[in-house]
């Protein structure tokens, strides 16, 4: 079976995993399933999750894995068997992710994005 990815390297993507977490990350690559039954992998860079700030109740992005070097651009591998769905985030979330992970504020960035 041929499966093509709708994402290009560098795209901001949302990945919902079987544990219920919704990960926002930069897409790196996708490995297809193989004949031995492995469903393949998806590789992402600088994965974050959306959480609420306990001080003001506003949504914010925090690293998905607390032990990784947040300055690193090394990819994180997620097994596709744990992926429920993937999609592209809305523009305000994508802009907030870009600003959070790179410090670059897009011209149209809305720093108070609404979920």
Secondary structure, DSSP 8 states (H G I E B T S, - for coil): -----S--TT-EEEEEETTS-EEEEEEEEEE---TTS---EEEEEEEEEEEE-TTT--EEEEESSTTS-TT----EEEEGGGEEEEE---HHHHHHHHHHHH----TT--SS---
